[in-house]
Amino acid sequence: MLKKEKKTILIVDDDTDYLFQLKAAIEEMGFMAITADTQKEAEGIIEKTKPDLAILDLMMENQDTGFILCHKLKARHPDVPIIIASAVTAETGMLFDVTSEEEQDWIKADLFLDKGIRRDQLHREINKLLKI
């Protein structure tokens, strides 16, 4: 029987504790995880690798780092689903969503989740986006 290739998920977040926990959770779900904790490091990975899915923090070095990475990843690999996982709403009160075509057009993400998402919910969302 052929062994199924593990899907690769790129996780980008400047909170190293959160990054470590999310990487462990993703690997427990049966995926391979690649991590970056800076925009520059993430851009380097995007140049060399095509992940099957990406989970990006929004506010890192800059307020809009996640949006910049979304644009760069979608420009290079338009078919890679992107989840923005952010505490921006809790921290700033600003609401972001990607349910309308207009929002998807400028944000470029496929899903926007507030940090603190339960593992089972995240697993369901990843499977949905990867069509597993």
N, CA, C and O atoms as a GROMACS GRO file, in nm:
protein
  528
    1MET      N    1   0.084  -0.118   0.000
    1MET     CA    2   0.000   0.000   0.000
    1MET      C    3   0.089   0.125   0.000
    1MET      O    4   0.189   0.130   0.071
    2LEU      N    5   0.052   0.224  -0.079
    2LEU     CA    6   0.128   0.348  -0.085
    2LEU      C    7   0.102   0.433   0.038
    2LEU      O    8  -0.012   0.448   0.081
    3LYS      N    9   0.210   0.489   0.093
    3LYS     CA   10   0.195   0.576   0.208
    3LYS      C   11   0.155   0.714   0.156
    3LYS      O   12   0.218   0.768   0.065
    4LYS      N   13   0.048   0.770   0.214
    4LYS     CA   14   0.002   0.901   0.170
    4LYS      C   15   0.099   1.010   0.217
    4LYS      O   16   0.140   1.013   0.334
    5GLU      N   17   0.133   1.098   0.126
    5GLU     CA   18   0.221   1.210   0.158
    5GLU      C   19   0.151   1.304   0.257
    5GLU      O   20   0.034   1.339   0.239
    6LYS      N   21   0.224   1.343   0.361
    6LYS     CA   22   0.168   1.436   0.460
    6LYS      C   23   0.155   1.575   0.399
    6LYS      O   24   0.244   1.620   0.327
    7LYS      N   25   0.045   1.642   0.427
    7LYS     CA   26   0.025   1.780   0.382
    7LYS      C   27   0.113   1.870   0.469
    7LYS      O   28   0.128   1.847   0.589
    8THR      N   29   0.168   1.974   0.406
    8THR     CA   30   0.256   2.067   0.476
    8THR      C   31   0.183   2.197   0.505
    8THR      O   32   0.121   2.257   0.417
    9ILE      N   33   0.192   2.240   0.631
    9ILE     CA   34   0.128   2.364   0.672
    9ILE      C   35   0.235   2.461   0.721
    9ILE      O   36   0.316   2.430   0.808
   10LEU      N   37   0.234   2.580   0.662
   10LEU     CA   38   0.325   2.687   0.702
   10LEU      C   39   0.256   2.767   0.812
   10LEU      O   40   0.143   2.812   0.796
   11ILE      N   41   0.325   2.784   0.925
   11ILE     CA   42   0.272   2.862   1.037
   11ILE      C   43   0.366   2.979   1.061
   11ILE      O   44   0.486   2.959   1.081
   12VAL      N   45   0.313   3.101   1.059
   12VAL     CA   46   0.394   3.220   1.080
   12VAL      C   47   0.335   3.301   1.195
   12VAL      O   48   0.221   3.346   1.189
   13ASP      N   49   0.416   3.319   1.299
   13ASP     CA   50   0.371   3.395   1.416
   13ASP      C   51   0.493   3.442   1.493
   13ASP      O   52   0.590   3.366   1.507
   14ASP      N   53   0.490   3.564   1.544
   14ASP     CA   54   0.606   3.615   1.619
   14ASP      C   55   0.599   3.578   1.768
   14ASP      O   56   0.694   3.605   1.842
   15ASP      N   57   0.490   3.518   1.811
   15ASP     CA   58   0.478   3.470   1.950
   15ASP      C   59   0.531   3.327   1.951
   15ASP      O   60   0.462   3.234   1.909
   16THR      N   61   0.655   3.309   1.998
   16THR     CA   62   0.720   3.179   1.986
   16THR      C   63   0.649   3.070   2.067
   16THR      O   64   0.649   2.954   2.027
   17ASP      N   65   0.587   3.106   2.180
   17ASP     CA   66   0.512   3.007   2.258
   17ASP      C   67   0.391   2.958   2.178
   17ASP      O   68   0.365   2.838   2.170
   18TYR      N   69   0.318   3.052   2.121
   18TYR     CA   70   0.200   3.018   2.040
   18TYR      C   71   0.243   2.935   1.918
   18TYR      O   72   0.178   2.837   1.883
   19LEU      N   73   0.353   2.976   1.856
   19LEU     CA   74   0.406   2.905   1.739
   19LEU      C   75   0.438   2.760   1.773
   19LEU      O   76   0.404   2.669   1.698
   20PHE      N   77   0.504   2.740   1.887
   20PHE     CA   78   0.541   2.607   1.933
   20PHE      C   79   0.415   2.522   1.959
   20PHE      O   80   0.408   2.407   1.916
   21GLN      N   81   0.317   2.580   2.028
   21GLN     CA   82   0.192   2.507   2.058
   21GLN      C   83   0.114   2.472   1.932
   21GLN      O   84   0.062   2.362   1.918
   22LEU      N   85   0.107   2.569   1.840
   22LEU     CA   86   0.033   2.544   1.716
   22LEU      C   87   0.103   2.439   1.630
   22LEU      O   88   0.037   2.354   1.570
   23LYS      N   89   0.235   2.445   1.626
   23LYS     CA   90   0.313   2.345   1.550
   23LYS      C   91   0.286   2.205   1.607
   23LYS      O   92   0.264   2.110   1.531
   24ALA      N   93   0.288   2.192   1.740
   24ALA     CA   94   0.262   2.062   1.804
   24ALA      C   95   0.120   2.014   1.770
   24ALA      O   96   0.100   1.897   1.741
   25ALA      N   97   0.024   2.104   1.776
   25ALA     CA   98  -0.115   2.068   1.746
   25ALA      C   99  -0.130   2.024   1.601
   25ALA      O  100  -0.197   1.924   1.573
   26ILE      N  101  -0.069   2.096   1.509
   26ILE     CA  102  -0.076   2.064   1.365
   26ILE      C  103  -0.013   1.927   1.340
   26ILE      O  104  -0.068   1.847   1.264
   27GLU      N  105   0.101   1.900   1.404
   27GLU     CA  106   0.167   1.770   1.385
   27GLU      C  107   0.085   1.657   1.446
   27GLU      O  108   0.082   1.546   1.392
   28GLU      N  109   0.019   1.684   1.559
   28GLU     CA  110  -0.070   1.584   1.619
   28GLU      C  111  -0.187   1.550   1.527
   28GLU      O  112  -0.240   1.439   1.529
   29MET      N  113  -0.227   1.648   1.445
   29MET     CA  114  -0.337   1.627   1.350
   29MET      C  115  -0.291   1.546   1.229
   29MET      O  116  -0.372   1.508   1.145
   30GLY      N  117  -0.160   1.519   1.221
   30GLY     CA  118  -0.109   1.437   1.112
   30GLY      C  119  -0.049   1.514   0.996
   30GLY      O  120  -0.024   1.458   0.890
   31PHE      N  121  -0.026   1.644   1.016
   31PHE     CA  122   0.034   1.726   0.912
   31PHE      C  123   0.180   1.752   0.944
   31PHE      O  124   0.225   1.733   1.057
   32MET      N  125   0.255   1.796   0.842
   32MET     CA  126   0.392   1.840   0.863
   32MET      C  127   0.385   1.992   0.880
   32MET      O  128   0.310   2.058   0.808
   33ALA      N  129   0.462   2.048   0.972
   33ALA     CA  130   0.458   2.192   0.995
   33ALA      C  131   0.593   2.257   0.967
   33ALA      O  132   0.698   2.205   1.006
   34ILE      N  133   0.589   2.371   0.899
   34ILE     CA  134   0.707   2.455   0.877
   34ILE      C  135   0.674   2.585   0.949
   34ILE      O  136   0.563   2.638   0.935
   35THR      N  137   0.768   2.637   1.027
   35THR     CA  138   0.738   2.759   1.102
   35THR      C  139   0.834   2.873   1.071
   35THR      O  140   0.949   2.852   1.032
   36ALA      N  141   0.784   2.994   1.091
   36ALA     CA  142   0.865   3.115   1.079
   36ALA      C  143   0.813   3.214   1.182
   36ALA      O  144   0.693   3.222   1.207
   37ASP      N  145   0.907   3.290   1.243
   37ASP     CA  146   0.861   3.388   1.341
   37ASP      C  147   0.890   3.533   1.300
   37ASP      O  148   0.875   3.625   1.381
   38THR      N  149   0.931   3.551   1.174
   38THR     CA  150   0.947   3.687   1.120
   38THR      C  151   0.894   3.690   0.977
   38THR      O  152   0.883   3.586   0.911
   39GLN      N  153   0.862   3.809   0.930
   39GLN     CA  154   0.814   3.825   0.793
   39GLN      C  155   0.923   3.783   0.694
   39GLN      O  156   0.896   3.714   0.596
   40LYS      N  157   1.047   3.824   0.722
   40LYS     CA  158   1.158   3.792   0.632
   40LYS      C  159   1.177   3.640   0.621
   40LYS      O  160   1.195   3.586   0.511
   41GLU      N  161   1.174   3.572   0.734
   41GLU     CA  162   1.189   3.426   0.734
   41GLU      C  163   1.075   3.360   0.655
   41GLU      O  164   1.097   3.268   0.577
   42ALA      N  165   0.953   3.409   0.676
   42ALA     CA  166   0.836   3.355   0.604
   42ALA      C  167   0.850   3.377   0.454
   42ALA      O  168   0.819   3.288   0.375
   43GLU      N  169   0.896   3.496   0.415
   43GLU     CA  170   0.914   3.525   0.272
   43GLU      C  171   1.016   3.430   0.210
   43GLU      O  172   1.000   3.387   0.096
   44GLY      N  173   1.122   3.398   0.284
   44GLY     CA  174   1.223   3.304   0.236
   44GLY      C  175   1.164   3.166   0.213
   44GLY      O  176   1.195   3.099   0.114
   45ILE      N  177   1.078   3.124   0.305
   45ILE     CA  178   1.012   2.992   0.292
   45ILE      C  179   0.919   2.992   0.171
   45ILE      O  180   0.916   2.896   0.094
   46ILE      N  181   0.843   3.101   0.155
   46ILE     CA  182   0.749   3.112   0.043
   46ILE      C  183   0.823   3.106  -0.090
   46ILE      O  184   0.772   3.050  -0.188
   47GLU      N  185   0.944   3.163  -0.095
   47GLU     CA  186   1.025   3.161  -0.218
   47GLU      C  187   1.066   3.019  -0.256
   47GLU      O  188   1.072   2.986  -0.374
   48LYS      N  189   1.095   2.936  -0.155
   48LYS     CA  190   1.152   2.803  -0.182
   48LYS      C  191   1.051   2.689  -0.175
   48LYS      O  192   1.075   2.582  -0.231
   49THR      N  193   0.939   2.710  -0.107
   49THR     CA  194   0.848   2.600  -0.076
   49THR      C  195   0.706   2.636  -0.111
   49THR      O  196   0.666   2.752  -0.102
   50LYS      N  197   0.629   2.536  -0.150
   50LYS     CA  198   0.485   2.557  -0.170
   50LYS      C  199   0.413   2.476  -0.063
   50LYS      O  200   0.399   2.354  -0.076
   51PRO      N  201   0.368   2.543   0.044
   51PRO     CA  202   0.293   2.468   0.146
   51PRO      C  203   0.155   2.431   0.092
   51PRO      O  204   0.109   2.488  -0.006
   52ASP      N  205   0.090   2.335   0.156
   52ASP     CA  206  -0.045   2.299   0.117
   52ASP      C  207  -0.147   2.396   0.176
   52ASP      O  208  -0.258   2.412   0.124
   53LEU      N  209  -0.106   2.462   0.287
   53LEU     CA  210  -0.193   2.558   0.355
   53LEU      C  211  -0.103   2.646   0.441
   53LEU      O  212   0.005   2.602   0.482
   54ALA      N  213  -0.146   2.768   0.469
   54ALA     CA  214  -0.068   2.857   0.557
   54ALA      C  215  -0.158   2.915   0.666
   54ALA      O  216  -0.273   2.948   0.641
   55ILE      N  217  -0.102   2.925   0.787
   55ILE     CA  218  -0.170   2.992   0.898
   55ILE      C  219  -0.081   3.109   0.937
   55ILE      O  220   0.031   3.089   0.984
   56LEU      N  221  -0.131   3.230   0.918
   56LEU     CA  222  -0.051   3.349   0.938
   56LEU      C  223  -0.106   3.437   1.050
   56LEU      O  224  -0.227   3.456   1.061
   57ASP      N  225  -0.016   3.490   1.131
   57ASP     CA  226  -0.054   3.591   1.229
   57ASP      C  227  -0.068   3.722   1.151
   57ASP      O  228  -0.002   3.740   1.049
   58LEU      N  229  -0.152   3.811   1.198
   58LEU     CA  230  -0.170   3.938   1.128
   58LEU      C  231  -0.068   4.042   1.172
   58LEU      O  232   0.006   4.097   1.090
   59MET      N  233  -0.063   4.069   1.303
   59MET     CA  234   0.026   4.174   1.353
   59MET      C  235   0.155   4.112   1.407
   59MET      O  236   0.157   4.045   1.509
   60MET      N  237   0.262   4.139   1.332
   60MET     CA  238   0.394   4.091   1.376
   60MET      C  239   0.487   4.211   1.386
   60MET      O  240   0.466   4.298   1.471
   61GLU      N  241   0.591   4.216   1.301
   61GLU     CA  242   0.678   4.334   1.304
   61GLU      C  243   0.599   4.460   1.272
   61GLU      O  244   0.624   4.567   1.329
   62ASN      N  245   0.504   4.446   1.182
   62ASN     CA  246   0.418   4.559   1.143
   62ASN      C  247   0.273   4.519   1.167
   62ASN      O  248   0.241   4.401   1.181
   63GLN      N  249   0.185   4.618   1.171
   63GLN     CA  250   0.042   4.593   1.192
   63GLN      C  251  -0.017   4.506   1.081
   63GLN      O  252  -0.116   4.435   1.104
   64ASP      N  253   0.043   4.511   0.962
   64ASP     CA  254  -0.016   4.444   0.846
   64ASP      C  255   0.069   4.331   0.789
   64ASP      O  256   0.050   4.292   0.674
   65THR      N  257   0.163   4.278   0.868
   65THR     CA  258   0.253   4.173   0.820
   65THR      C  259   0.175   4.056   0.760
   65THR      O  260   0.212   4.005   0.654
   66GLY      N  261   0.068   4.013   0.826
   66GLY     CA  262  -0.011   3.900   0.776
   66GLY      C  263  -0.071   3.928   0.639
   66GLY      O  264  -0.074   3.840   0.553
   67PHE      N  265  -0.119   4.051   0.620
   67PHE     CA  266  -0.176   4.088   0.489
   67PHE      C  267  -0.069   4.086   0.381
   67PHE      O  268  -0.093   4.039   0.270
   68ILE      N  269   0.050   4.138   0.413
   68ILE     CA  270   0.161   4.140   0.316
   68ILE      C  271   0.197   3.997   0.277
   68ILE      O  272   0.214   3.967   0.158
   69LEU      N  273   0.210   3.909   0.377
   69LEU     CA  274   0.244   3.769   0.348
   69LEU      C  275   0.134   3.700   0.267
   69LEU      O  276   0.164   3.619   0.179
   70CYS      N  277   0.008   3.732   0.295
   70CYS     CA  278  -0.104   3.677   0.216
   70CYS      C  279  -0.085   3.712   0.069
   70CYS      O  280  -0.095   3.626  -0.018
   71HIS      N  281  -0.059   3.840   0.042
   71HIS     CA  282  -0.043   3.886  -0.096
   71HIS      C  283   0.074   3.816  -0.164
   71HIS      O  284   0.064   3.774  -0.279
   72LYS      N  285   0.186   3.804  -0.092
   72LYS     CA  286   0.305   3.741  -0.151
   72LYS      C  287   0.281   3.592  -0.178
   72LYS      O  288   0.321   3.540  -0.282
   73LEU      N  289   0.217   3.525  -0.083
   73LEU     CA  290   0.192   3.382  -0.100
   73LEU      C  291   0.092   3.357  -0.213
   73LEU      O  292   0.112   3.268  -0.295
   74LYS      N  293  -0.016   3.435  -0.217
   74LYS     CA  294  -0.118   3.417  -0.322
   74LYS      C  295  -0.063   3.455  -0.460
   74LYS      O  296  -0.103   3.396  -0.561
   75ALA      N  297   0.028   3.553  -0.465
   75ALA     CA  298   0.088   3.592  -0.594
   75ALA      C  299   0.172   3.476  -0.649
   75ALA      O  300   0.173   3.451  -0.770
   76ARG      N  301   0.240   3.406  -0.560
   76ARG     CA  302   0.327   3.295  -0.601
   76ARG      C  303   0.250   3.164  -0.618
   76ARG      O  304   0.274   3.088  -0.712
   77HIS      N  305   0.157   3.139  -0.527
   77HIS     CA  306   0.079   3.014  -0.526
   77HIS      C  307  -0.069   3.046  -0.502
   77HIS      O  308  -0.116   3.032  -0.389
   78PRO      N  309  -0.142   3.089  -0.604
   78PRO     CA  310  -0.281   3.133  -0.585
   78PRO      C  311  -0.374   3.026  -0.528
   78PRO      O  312  -0.478   3.059  -0.470
   79ASP      N  313  -0.338   2.899  -0.542
   79ASP     CA  314  -0.427   2.791  -0.497
   79ASP      C  315  -0.404   2.748  -0.352
   79ASP      O  316  -0.476   2.662  -0.302
   80VAL      N  317  -0.305   2.808  -0.283
   80VAL     CA  318  -0.277   2.770  -0.144
   80VAL      C  319  -0.376   2.841  -0.051
   80VAL      O  320  -0.379   2.964  -0.048
   81PRO      N  321  -0.456   2.764   0.024
   81PRO     CA  322  -0.548   2.828   0.119
   81PRO      C  323  -0.473   2.893   0.234
   81PRO      O  324  -0.373   2.840   0.283
   82ILE      N  325  -0.523   3.008   0.278
   82ILE     CA  326  -0.458   3.082   0.387
   82ILE      C  327  -0.560   3.112   0.497
   82ILE      O  328  -0.671   3.157   0.472
   83ILE      N  329  -0.517   3.083   0.620
   83ILE     CA  330  -0.594   3.119   0.738
   83ILE      C  331  -0.517   3.229   0.810
   83ILE      O  332  -0.398   3.213   0.838
   84ILE      N  333  -0.583   3.340   0.839
   84ILE     CA  334  -0.521   3.440   0.926
   84ILE      C  335  -0.576   3.413   1.065
   84ILE      O  336  -0.697   3.417   1.087
   85ALA      N  337  -0.485   3.386   1.159
   85ALA     CA  338  -0.523   3.363   1.299
   85ALA      C  339  -0.467   3.481   1.377
   85ALA      O  340  -0.345   3.499   1.384
   86SER      N  341  -0.553   3.561   1.436
   86SER     CA  342  -0.507   3.683   1.498
   86SER      C  343  -0.586   3.719   1.622
   86SER      O  344  -0.702   3.682   1.638
   87ALA      N  345  -0.520   3.792   1.709
   87ALA     CA  346  -0.587   3.847   1.828
   87ALA      C  347  -0.621   3.994   1.802
   87ALA      O  348  -0.647   4.068   1.897
   88VAL      N  349  -0.620   4.036   1.676
   88VAL     CA  350  -0.640   4.178   1.643
   88VAL      C  351  -0.772   4.232   1.697
   88VAL      O  352  -0.777   4.346   1.744
   89THR      N  353  -0.879   4.153   1.691
   89THR     CA  354  -1.008   4.200   1.740
   89THR      C  355  -1.003   4.224   1.891
   89THR      O  356  -1.052   4.325   1.940
   90ALA      N  357  -0.945   4.130   1.964
   90ALA     CA  358  -0.933   4.144   2.109
   90ALA      C  359  -0.841   4.260   2.146
   90ALA      O  360  -0.866   4.331   2.244
   91GLU      N  361  -0.735   4.281   2.068
   91GLU     CA  362  -0.637   4.385   2.100
   91GLU      C  363  -0.678   4.524   2.055
   91GLU      O  364  -0.645   4.623   2.122
   92THR      N  365  -0.749   4.534   1.943
   92THR     CA  366  -0.780   4.666   1.886
   92THR      C  367  -0.928   4.695   1.874
   92THR      O  368  -0.968   4.811   1.861
   93GLY      N  369  -1.011   4.591   1.879
   93GLY     CA  370  -1.154   4.610   1.858
   93GLY      C  371  -1.190   4.614   1.710
   93GLY      O  372  -1.308   4.620   1.675
   94MET      N  373  -1.089   4.610   1.621
   94MET     CA  374  -1.116   4.611   1.477
   94MET      C  375  -1.162   4.473   1.434
   94MET      O  376  -1.104   4.372   1.474
   95LEU      N  377  -1.265   4.469   1.353
   95LEU     CA  378  -1.316   4.341   1.303
   95LEU      C  379  -1.270   4.320   1.160
   95LEU      O  380  -1.279   4.409   1.076
   96PHE      N  381  -1.222   4.200   1.133
   96PHE     CA  382  -1.185   4.162   0.997
   96PHE      C  383  -1.262   4.037   0.962
   96PHE      O  384  -1.289   3.953   1.048
   97ASP      N  385  -1.297   4.025   0.837
   97ASP     CA  386  -1.368   3.907   0.793
   97ASP      C  387  -1.334   3.886   0.646
   97ASP      O  388  -1.293   3.981   0.578
   98VAL      N  389  -1.351   3.767   0.597
   98VAL     CA  390  -1.327   3.742   0.455
   98VAL      C  391  -1.448   3.672   0.394
   98VAL      O  392  -1.435   3.585   0.307
   99THR      N  393  -1.567   3.710   0.442
   99THR     CA  394  -1.687   3.645   0.391
   99THR      C  395  -1.737   3.712   0.264
   99THR      O  396  -1.807   3.648   0.185
  100SER      N  397  -1.705   3.838   0.242
  100SER     CA  398  -1.750   3.903   0.118
  100SER      C  399  -1.638   3.898   0.014
  100SER      O  400  -1.520   3.885   0.047
  101GLU      N  401  -1.678   3.908  -0.111
  101GLU     CA  402  -1.581   3.904  -0.221
  101GLU      C  403  -1.486   4.023  -0.213
  101GLU      O  404  -1.367   4.010  -0.243
  102GLU      N  405  -1.540   4.138  -0.173
  102GLU     CA  406  -1.459   4.260  -0.162
  102GLU      C  407  -1.349   4.242  -0.057
  102GLU      O  408  -1.234   4.279  -0.080
  103GLU      N  409  -1.386   4.185   0.059
  103GLU     CA  410  -1.287   4.162   0.164
  103GLU      C  411  -1.182   4.061   0.118
  103GLU      O  412  -1.062   4.079   0.142
  104GLN      N  413  -1.227   3.953   0.054
  104GLN     CA  414  -1.133   3.852   0.005
  104GLN      C  415  -1.039   3.912  -0.098
  104GLN      O  416  -0.923   3.872  -0.106
  105ASP      N  417  -1.088   4.006  -0.175
  105ASP     CA  418  -1.009   4.067  -0.280
  105ASP      C  419  -0.889   4.144  -0.224
  105ASP      O  420  -0.781   4.139  -0.282
  106TRP      N  421  -0.908   4.214  -0.112
  106TRP     CA  422  -0.793   4.290  -0.060
  106TRP      C  423  -0.720   4.216   0.050
  106TRP      O  424  -0.600   4.239   0.068
  107ILE      N  425  -0.786   4.129   0.124
  107ILE     CA  426  -0.717   4.057   0.231
  107ILE      C  427  -0.645   3.935   0.177
  107ILE      O  428  -0.537   3.900   0.226
  108LYS      N  429  -0.700   3.869   0.078
  108LYS     CA  430  -0.639   3.752   0.012
  108LYS      C  431  -0.640   3.624   0.095
  108LYS      O  432  -0.589   3.522   0.051
  109ALA      N  433  -0.697   3.628   0.214
  109ALA     CA  434  -0.703   3.507   0.297
  109ALA      C  435  -0.832   3.433   0.268
  109ALA      O  436  -0.929   3.491   0.219
  110ASP      N  437  -0.832   3.304   0.297
  110ASP     CA  438  -0.952   3.221   0.276
  110ASP      C  439  -1.037   3.214   0.401
  110ASP      O  440  -1.156   3.185   0.395
  111LEU      N  441  -0.973   3.239   0.517
  111LEU     CA  442  -1.044   3.229   0.644
  111LEU      C  443  -0.976   3.318   0.746
  111LEU      O  444  -0.853   3.328   0.749
  112PHE      N  445  -1.056   3.383   0.829
  112PHE     CA  446  -1.003   3.468   0.936
  112PHE      C  447  -1.051   3.411   1.068
  112PHE      O  448  -1.172   3.402   1.091
  113LEU      N  449  -0.959   3.373   1.156
  113LEU     CA  450  -0.996   3.316   1.285
  113LEU      C  451  -0.935   3.398   1.398
  113LEU      O  452  -0.822   3.445   1.388
  114ASP      N  453  -1.012   3.414   1.506
  114ASP     CA  454  -0.957   3.479   1.624
  114ASP      C  455  -0.872   3.377   1.697
  114ASP      O  456  -0.909   3.260   1.707
  115LYS      N  457  -0.757   3.421   1.750
  115LYS     CA  458  -0.671   3.330   1.826
  115LYS      C  459  -0.749   3.278   1.946
  115LYS      O  460  -0.838   3.344   1.999
  116GLY      N  461  -0.713   3.158   1.987
  116GLY     CA  462  -0.784   3.094   2.096
  116GLY      C  463  -0.883   2.992   2.041
  116GLY      O  464  -0.966   2.938   2.114
  117ILE      N  465  -0.873   2.965   1.911
  117ILE     CA  466  -0.960   2.866   1.846
  117ILE      C  467  -0.930   2.728   1.904
  117ILE      O  468  -0.815   2.692   1.929
  118ARG      N  469  -1.036   2.652   1.922
  118ARG     CA  470  -1.019   2.515   1.974
  118ARG      C  471  -0.952   2.427   1.867
  118ARG      O  472  -0.971   2.448   1.747
  119ARG      N  473  -0.875   2.330   1.914
  119ARG     CA  474  -0.802   2.242   1.821
  119ARG      C  475  -0.895   2.167   1.727
  119ARG      O  476  -0.867   2.156   1.608
  120ASP      N  477  -1.006   2.114   1.781
  120ASP     CA  478  -1.098   2.038   1.695
  120ASP      C  479  -1.159   2.128   1.587
  120ASP      O  480  -1.180   2.085   1.474
  121GLN      N  481  -1.188   2.253   1.624
  121GLN     CA  482  -1.244   2.347   1.526
  121GLN      C  483  -1.139   2.381   1.420
  121GLN      O  484  -1.170   2.386   1.300
  122LEU      N  485  -1.015   2.404   1.463
  122LEU     CA  486  -0.907   2.433   1.369
  122LEU      C  487  -0.886   2.314   1.274
  122LEU      O  488  -0.869   2.333   1.154
  123HIS      N  489  -0.888   2.194   1.328
  123HIS     CA  490  -0.870   2.073   1.246
  123HIS      C  491  -0.980   2.064   1.140
  123HIS      O  492  -0.952   2.034   1.023
  124ARG      N  493  -1.104   2.091   1.180
  124ARG     CA  494  -1.217   2.090   1.085
  124ARG      C  495  -1.196   2.193   0.975
  124ARG      O  496  -1.217   2.164   0.857
  125GLU      N  497  -1.156   2.314   1.013
  125GLU     CA  498  -1.136   2.422   0.914
  125GLU      C  499  -1.022   2.388   0.817
  125GLU      O  500  -1.034   2.412   0.697
  126ILE      N  501  -0.914   2.331   0.870
  126ILE     CA  502  -0.801   2.292   0.784
  126ILE      C  503  -0.847   2.184   0.685
  126ILE      O  504  -0.820   2.193   0.565
  127ASN      N  505  -0.918   2.082   0.737
  127ASN     CA  506  -0.966   1.973   0.649
  127ASN      C  507  -1.060   2.029   0.541
  127ASN      O  508  -1.054   1.985   0.426
  128LYS      N  509  -1.144   2.124   0.579
  128LYS     CA  510  -1.237   2.185   0.482
  128LYS      C  511  -1.159   2.256   0.372
  128LYS      O  512  -1.188   2.239   0.254
  129LEU      N  513  -1.061   2.337   0.412
  129LEU     CA  514  -0.982   2.412   0.314
  129LEU      C  515  -0.896   2.322   0.226
  129LEU      O  516  -0.875   2.352   0.109
  130LEU      N  517  -0.847   2.212   0.283
  130LEU     CA  518  -0.766   2.116   0.206
  130LEU      C  519  -0.851   2.013   0.132
  130LEU      O  520  -0.800   1.930   0.057
  131LYS      N  521  -0.982   2.021   0.156
  131LYS     CA  522  -1.078   1.927   0.094
  131LYS      C  523  -1.043   1.782   0.128
  131LYS      O  524  -1.042   1.695   0.040
  132ILE      N  525  -1.015   1.757   0.255
  132ILE     CA  526  -0.980   1.622   0.302
  132ILE      C  527  -1.107   1.552   0.350
  132ILE      O  528  -1.101   1.437   0.393
   0.00000   0.00000   0.00000
